[in-house]
Amino acid sequence: MRADADSYNLNTVSLRYFNTFGPRQNVNSADTAVIVTFAKSLIANETSKI
């Protein structure tokens, strides 16, 4: 992306998503703890901290 941006004078943006959620998510993974923690709090009608 950087090479194309430099070669063709393009503005580019790169995004890296964290804590995405989906049907095959491993709920025991440390990387997915935020989504699972929020979901558990919502289900238990508890307040979540961000």
PyMOL Python script that loads the backbone (N, CA, C, O; Angstrom):
from pymol import cmd

cmd.read_pdbstr("""\
ATOM      1  N   MET A   1       0.819  -1.162   0.000  1.00  0.00           N
ATOM      2  CA  MET A   1       0.000   0.000   0.000  1.00  0.00           C
ATOM      3  C   MET A   1       0.881   1.249   0.000  1.00  0.00           C
ATOM      4  O   MET A   1       0.615   2.208  -0.725  1.00  0.00           O
ATOM      5  N   ARG A   2       1.910   1.227   0.805  1.00  0.00           N
ATOM      6  CA  ARG A   2       2.795   2.383   0.866  1.00  0.00           C
ATOM      7  C   ARG A   2       3.483   2.604  -0.475  1.00  0.00           C
ATOM      8  O   ARG A   2       3.628   3.746  -0.911  1.00  0.00           O
ATOM      9  N   ALA A   3       3.906   1.536  -1.131  1.00  0.00           N
ATOM     10  CA  ALA A   3       4.578   1.670  -2.426  1.00  0.00           C
ATOM     11  C   ALA A   3       3.634   2.268  -3.469  1.00  0.00           C
ATOM     12  O   ALA A   3       4.030   3.155  -4.224  1.00  0.00           O
ATOM     13  N   ASP A   4       2.392   1.791  -3.517  1.00  0.00           N
ATOM     14  CA  ASP A   4       1.412   2.339  -4.463  1.00  0.00           C
ATOM     15  C   ASP A   4       1.094   3.794  -4.135  1.00  0.00           C
ATOM     16  O   ASP A   4       0.982   4.625  -5.036  1.00  0.00           O
ATOM     17  N   ALA A   5       0.951   4.098  -2.864  1.00  0.00           N
ATOM     18  CA  ALA A   5       0.654   5.467  -2.457  1.00  0.00           C
ATOM     19  C   ALA A   5       1.779   6.410  -2.887  1.00  0.00           C
ATOM     20  O   ALA A   5       1.521   7.505  -3.386  1.00  0.00           O
ATOM     21  N   ASP A   6       3.012   5.982  -2.692  1.00  0.00           N
ATOM     22  CA  ASP A   6       4.153   6.811  -3.087  1.00  0.00           C
ATOM     23  C   ASP A   6       4.276   6.911  -4.607  1.00  0.00           C
ATOM     24  O   ASP A   6       4.578   7.980  -5.139  1.00  0.00           O
ATOM     25  N   SER A   7       4.042   5.805  -5.300  1.00  0.00           N
ATOM     26  CA  SER A   7       4.190   5.780  -6.756  1.00  0.00           C
ATOM     27  C   SER A   7       3.127   6.590  -7.478  1.00  0.00           C
ATOM     28  O   SER A   7       3.417   7.252  -8.474  1.00  0.00           O
ATOM     29  N   TYR A   8       1.902   6.540  -6.983  1.00  0.00           N
ATOM     30  CA  TYR A   8       0.776   7.177  -7.676  1.00  0.00           C
ATOM     31  C   TYR A   8       0.216   8.391  -6.945  1.00  0.00           C
ATOM     32  O   TYR A   8      -0.856   8.890  -7.287  1.00  0.00           O
ATOM     33  N   ASN A   9       0.939   8.860  -5.949  1.00  0.00           N
ATOM     34  CA  ASN A   9       0.531  10.034  -5.179  1.00  0.00           C
ATOM     35  C   ASN A   9      -0.900   9.879  -4.631  1.00  0.00           C
ATOM     36  O   ASN A   9      -1.762  10.734  -4.839  1.00  0.00           O
ATOM     37  N   LEU A  10      -1.118   8.768  -3.930  1.00  0.00           N
ATOM     38  CA  LEU A  10      -2.427   8.459  -3.360  1.00  0.00           C
ATOM     39  C   LEU A  10      -2.408   8.654  -1.849  1.00  0.00           C
ATOM     40  O   LEU A  10      -1.389   8.434  -1.194  1.00  0.00           O
ATOM     41  N   ASN A  11      -3.531   9.062  -1.315  1.00  0.00           N
ATOM     42  CA  ASN A  11      -3.711   9.068   0.132  1.00  0.00           C
ATOM     43  C   ASN A  11      -4.295   7.722   0.522  1.00  0.00           C
ATOM     44  O   ASN A  11      -5.252   7.263  -0.100  1.00  0.00           O
ATOM     45  N   THR A  12      -3.744   7.090   1.526  1.00  0.00           N
ATOM     46  CA  THR A  12      -4.218   5.770   1.945  1.00  0.00           C
ATOM     47  C   THR A  12      -4.437   5.739   3.455  1.00  0.00           C
ATOM     48  O   THR A  12      -3.893   6.552   4.202  1.00  0.00           O
ATOM     49  N   VAL A  13      -5.243   4.785   3.871  1.00  0.00           N
ATOM     50  CA  VAL A  13      -5.502   4.552   5.283  1.00  0.00           C
ATOM     51  C   VAL A  13      -5.483   3.050   5.510  1.00  0.00           C
ATOM     52  O   VAL A  13      -6.026   2.287   4.710  1.00  0.00           O
ATOM     53  N   SER A  14      -4.866   2.634   6.585  1.00  0.00           N
ATOM     54  CA  SER A  14      -4.836   1.226   6.945  1.00  0.00           C
ATOM     55  C   SER A  14      -5.519   1.067   8.295  1.00  0.00           C
ATOM     56  O   SER A  14      -5.210   1.789   9.243  1.00  0.00           O
ATOM     57  N   LEU A  15      -6.442   0.129   8.379  1.00  0.00           N
ATOM     58  CA  LEU A  15      -7.168  -0.116   9.624  1.00  0.00           C
ATOM     59  C   LEU A  15      -6.850  -1.511  10.140  1.00  0.00           C
ATOM     60  O   LEU A  15      -6.748  -2.464   9.368  1.00  0.00           O
ATOM     61  N   ARG A  16      -6.697  -1.619  11.438  1.00  0.00           N
ATOM     62  CA  ARG A  16      -6.511  -2.918  12.065  1.00  0.00           C
ATOM     63  C   ARG A  16      -7.561  -3.029  13.162  1.00  0.00           C
ATOM     64  O   ARG A  16      -7.507  -2.322  14.168  1.00  0.00           O
ATOM     65  N   TYR A  17      -8.497  -3.909  12.955  1.00  0.00           N
ATOM     66  CA  TYR A  17      -9.607  -4.044  13.892  1.00  0.00           C
ATOM     67  C   TYR A  17      -9.244  -4.971  15.043  1.00  0.00           C
ATOM     68  O   TYR A  17      -8.674  -6.045  14.849  1.00  0.00           O
ATOM     69  N   PHE A  18      -9.586  -4.528  16.234  1.00  0.00           N
ATOM     70  CA  PHE A  18      -9.397  -5.355  17.420  1.00  0.00           C
ATOM     71  C   PHE A  18     -10.756  -5.616  18.042  1.00  0.00           C
ATOM     72  O   PHE A  18     -11.687  -4.826  17.885  1.00  0.00           O
ATOM     73  N   ASN A  19     -10.859  -6.702  18.729  1.00  0.00           N
ATOM     74  CA  ASN A  19     -12.084  -7.069  19.427  1.00  0.00           C
ATOM     75  C   ASN A  19     -13.289  -7.141  18.501  1.00  0.00           C
ATOM     76  O   ASN A  19     -14.382  -6.695  18.850  1.00  0.00           O
ATOM     77  N   THR A  20     -13.078  -7.705  17.324  1.00  0.00           N
ATOM     78  CA  THR A  20     -14.215  -7.963  16.457  1.00  0.00           C
ATOM     79  C   THR A  20     -14.960  -9.163  17.011  1.00  0.00           C
ATOM     80  O   THR A  20     -14.393  -9.948  17.771  1.00  0.00           O
ATOM     81  N   PHE A  21     -16.203  -9.310  16.644  1.00  0.00           N
ATOM     82  CA  PHE A  21     -17.045 -10.351  17.218  1.00  0.00           C
ATOM     83  C   PHE A  21     -17.722 -11.117  16.100  1.00  0.00           C
ATOM     84  O   PHE A  21     -18.184 -10.515  15.131  1.00  0.00           O
ATOM     85  N   GLY A  22     -17.789 -12.417  16.215  1.00  0.00           N
ATOM     86  CA  GLY A  22     -18.437 -13.215  15.189  1.00  0.00           C
ATOM     87  C   GLY A  22     -18.802 -14.593  15.688  1.00  0.00           C
ATOM     88  O   GLY A  22     -18.479 -14.954  16.819  1.00  0.00           O
ATOM     89  N   PRO A  23     -19.476 -15.368  14.849  1.00  0.00           N
ATOM     90  CA  PRO A  23     -19.993 -16.670  15.269  1.00  0.00           C
ATOM     91  C   PRO A  23     -18.913 -17.697  15.607  1.00  0.00           C
ATOM     92  O   PRO A  23     -19.182 -18.621  16.374  1.00  0.00           O
ATOM     93  N   ARG A  24     -17.715 -17.569  15.068  1.00  0.00           N
ATOM     94  CA  ARG A  24     -16.657 -18.542  15.372  1.00  0.00           C
ATOM     95  C   ARG A  24     -15.625 -17.988  16.335  1.00  0.00           C
ATOM     96  O   ARG A  24     -14.515 -18.512  16.428  1.00  0.00           O
ATOM     97  N   GLN A  25     -15.977 -16.948  17.043  1.00  0.00           N
ATOM     98  CA  GLN A  25     -15.063 -16.337  17.994  1.00  0.00           C
ATOM     99  C   GLN A  25     -14.783 -17.289  19.148  1.00  0.00           C
ATOM    100  O   GLN A  25     -15.689 -17.943  19.664  1.00  0.00           O
ATOM    101  N   ASN A  26     -13.528 -17.357  19.541  1.00  0.00           N
ATOM    102  CA  ASN A  26     -13.138 -18.162  20.689  1.00  0.00           C
ATOM    103  C   ASN A  26     -13.342 -17.309  21.943  1.00  0.00           C
ATOM    104  O   ASN A  26     -12.558 -16.396  22.204  1.00  0.00           O
ATOM    105  N   VAL A  27     -14.372 -17.597  22.706  1.00  0.00           N
ATOM    106  CA  VAL A  27     -14.688 -16.785  23.888  1.00  0.00           C
ATOM    107  C   VAL A  27     -13.676 -16.951  25.012  1.00  0.00           C
ATOM    108  O   VAL A  27     -13.692 -16.176  25.968  1.00  0.00           O
ATOM    109  N   ASN A  28     -12.799 -17.941  24.919  1.00  0.00           N
ATOM    110  CA  ASN A  28     -11.779 -18.157  25.941  1.00  0.00           C
ATOM    111  C   ASN A  28     -10.450 -17.496  25.595  1.00  0.00           C
ATOM    112  O   ASN A  28      -9.492 -17.594  26.361  1.00  0.00           O
ATOM    113  N   SER A  29     -10.385 -16.824  24.448  1.00  0.00           N
ATOM    114  CA  SER A  29      -9.158 -16.166  24.023  1.00  0.00           C
ATOM    115  C   SER A  29      -8.996 -14.834  24.750  1.00  0.00           C
ATOM    116  O   SER A  29      -9.971 -14.109  24.952  1.00  0.00           O
ATOM    117  N   ALA A  30      -7.769 -14.515  25.139  1.00  0.00           N
ATOM    118  CA  ALA A  30      -7.499 -13.240  25.812  1.00  0.00           C
ATOM    119  C   ALA A  30      -7.778 -12.055  24.892  1.00  0.00           C
ATOM    120  O   ALA A  30      -8.108 -10.971  25.372  1.00  0.00           O
ATOM    121  N   ASP A  31      -7.652 -12.241  23.585  1.00  0.00           N
ATOM    122  CA  ASP A  31      -7.883 -11.156  22.625  1.00  0.00           C
ATOM    123  C   ASP A  31      -9.347 -10.776  22.500  1.00  0.00           C
ATOM    124  O   ASP A  31      -9.657  -9.679  22.035  1.00  0.00           O
ATOM    125  N   THR A  32     -10.248 -11.648  22.900  1.00  0.00           N
ATOM    126  CA  THR A  32     -11.676 -11.366  22.751  1.00  0.00           C
ATOM    127  C   THR A  32     -12.345 -11.055  24.077  1.00  0.00           C
ATOM    128  O   THR A  32     -13.571 -11.003  24.164  1.00  0.00           O
ATOM    129  N   ALA A  33     -11.555 -10.854  25.090  1.00  0.00           N
ATOM    130  CA  ALA A  33     -12.105 -10.678  26.440  1.00  0.00           C
ATOM    131  C   ALA A  33     -13.014  -9.466  26.569  1.00  0.00           C
ATOM    132  O   ALA A  33     -13.978  -9.514  27.333  1.00  0.00           O
ATOM    133  N   VAL A  34     -12.745  -8.390  25.854  1.00  0.00           N
ATOM    134  CA  VAL A  34     -13.540  -7.178  26.009  1.00  0.00           C
ATOM    135  C   VAL A  34     -14.984  -7.400  25.560  1.00  0.00           C
ATOM    136  O   VAL A  34     -15.914  -7.065  26.293  1.00  0.00           O
ATOM    137  N   ILE A  35     -15.178  -7.948  24.393  1.00  0.00           N
ATOM    138  CA  ILE A  35     -16.533  -8.168  23.875  1.00  0.00           C
ATOM    139  C   ILE A  35     -17.288  -9.133  24.777  1.00  0.00           C
ATOM    140  O   ILE A  35     -18.448  -8.896  25.113  1.00  0.00           O
ATOM    141  N   VAL A  36     -16.641 -10.205  25.164  1.00  0.00           N
ATOM    142  CA  VAL A  36     -17.291 -11.203  26.020  1.00  0.00           C
ATOM    143  C   VAL A  36     -17.642 -10.595  27.377  1.00  0.00           C
ATOM    144  O   VAL A  36     -18.723 -10.851  27.907  1.00  0.00           O
ATOM    145  N   THR A  37     -16.743  -9.798  27.939  1.00  0.00           N
ATOM    146  CA  THR A  37     -17.004  -9.145  29.222  1.00  0.00           C
ATOM    147  C   THR A  37     -18.195  -8.198  29.121  1.00  0.00           C
ATOM    148  O   THR A  37     -19.054  -8.197  30.002  1.00  0.00           O
ATOM    149  N   PHE A  38     -18.258  -7.392  28.060  1.00  0.00           N
ATOM    150  CA  PHE A  38     -19.393  -6.494  27.859  1.00  0.00           C
ATOM    151  C   PHE A  38     -20.689  -7.279  27.697  1.00  0.00           C
ATOM    152  O   PHE A  38     -21.714  -6.917  28.276  1.00  0.00           O
ATOM    153  N   ALA A  39     -20.647  -8.344  26.916  1.00  0.00           N
ATOM    154  CA  ALA A  39     -21.853  -9.143  26.685  1.00  0.00           C
ATOM    155  C   ALA A  39     -22.353  -9.766  27.986  1.00  0.00           C
ATOM    156  O   ALA A  39     -23.552  -9.753  28.262  1.00  0.00           O
ATOM    157  N   LYS A  40     -21.438 -10.310  28.781  1.00  0.00           N
ATOM    158  CA  LYS A  40     -21.828 -10.911  30.061  1.00  0.00           C
ATOM    159  C   LYS A  40     -22.429  -9.864  30.997  1.00  0.00           C
ATOM    160  O   LYS A  40     -23.398 -10.146  31.701  1.00  0.00           O
ATOM    161  N   SER A  41     -21.865  -8.667  31.007  1.00  0.00           N
ATOM    162  CA  SER A  41     -22.397  -7.590  31.847  1.00  0.00           C
ATOM    163  C   SER A  41     -23.800  -7.189  31.407  1.00  0.00           C
ATOM    164  O   SER A  41     -24.683  -6.981  32.239  1.00  0.00           O
ATOM    165  N   LEU A  42     -23.999  -7.083  30.098  1.00  0.00           N
ATOM    166  CA  LEU A  42     -25.331  -6.734  29.578  1.00  0.00           C
ATOM    167  C   LEU A  42     -26.365  -7.785  29.931  1.00  0.00           C
ATOM    168  O   LEU A  42     -27.481  -7.455  30.334  1.00  0.00           O
ATOM    169  N   ILE A  43     -26.003  -9.039  29.783  1.00  0.00           N
ATOM    170  CA  ILE A  43     -26.925 -10.144  30.076  1.00  0.00           C
ATOM    171  C   ILE A  43     -27.294 -10.137  31.565  1.00  0.00           C
ATOM    172  O   ILE A  43     -28.439 -10.399  31.932  1.00  0.00           O
ATOM    173  N   ALA A  44     -26.303  -9.834  32.417  1.00  0.00           N
ATOM    174  CA  ALA A  44     -26.536  -9.811  33.862  1.00  0.00           C
ATOM    175  C   ALA A  44     -27.100  -8.482  34.342  1.00  0.00           C
ATOM    176  O   ALA A  44     -27.284  -8.282  35.542  1.00  0.00           O
ATOM    177  N   ASN A  45     -27.379  -7.563  33.401  1.00  0.00           N
ATOM    178  CA  ASN A  45     -27.901  -6.239  33.724  1.00  0.00           C
ATOM    179  C   ASN A  45     -26.975  -5.486  34.677  1.00  0.00           C
ATOM    180  O   ASN A  45     -27.425  -4.799  35.595  1.00  0.00           O
ATOM    181  N   GLU A  46     -25.665  -5.632  34.437  1.00  0.00           N
ATOM    182  CA  GLU A  46     -24.643  -4.948  35.229  1.00  0.00           C
ATOM    183  C   GLU A  46     -24.031  -3.811  34.413  1.00  0.00           C
ATOM    184  O   GLU A  46     -24.169  -3.777  33.190  1.00  0.00           O
ATOM    185  N   THR A  47     -23.368  -2.899  35.075  1.00  0.00           N
ATOM    186  CA  THR A  47     -22.690  -1.798  34.423  1.00  0.00           C
ATOM    187  C   THR A  47     -21.317  -2.237  33.955  1.00  0.00           C
ATOM    188  O   THR A  47     -20.609  -2.937  34.679  1.00  0.00           O
ATOM    189  N   SER A  48     -20.928  -1.830  32.743  1.00  0.00           N
ATOM    190  CA  SER A  48     -19.611  -2.132  32.216  1.00  0.00           C
ATOM    191  C   SER A  48     -18.749  -0.891  32.230  1.00  0.00           C
ATOM    192  O   SER A  48     -19.241   0.213  31.997  1.00  0.00           O
ATOM    193  N   LYS A  49     -17.461  -1.060  32.501  1.00  0.00           N
ATOM    194  CA  LYS A  49     -16.511   0.046  32.436  1.00  0.00           C
ATOM    195  C   LYS A  49     -15.775  -0.012  31.109  1.00  0.00           C
ATOM    196  O   LYS A  49     -15.419  -1.084  30.619  1.00  0.00           O
ATOM    197  N   ILE A  50     -15.559   1.161  30.544  1.00  0.00           N
ATOM    198  CA  ILE A  50     -14.784   1.233  29.294  1.00  0.00           C
ATOM    199  C   ILE A  50     -13.462   1.893  29.611  1.00  0.00           C
ATOM    200  O   ILE A  50     -12.631   2.069  28.720  1.00  0.00           O
TER     201      ILE A  50
END
""", "prot")
cmd.dss("prot")
cmd.show_as("cartoon", "prot")
cmd.util.cbc("prot")
cmd.orient("prot")
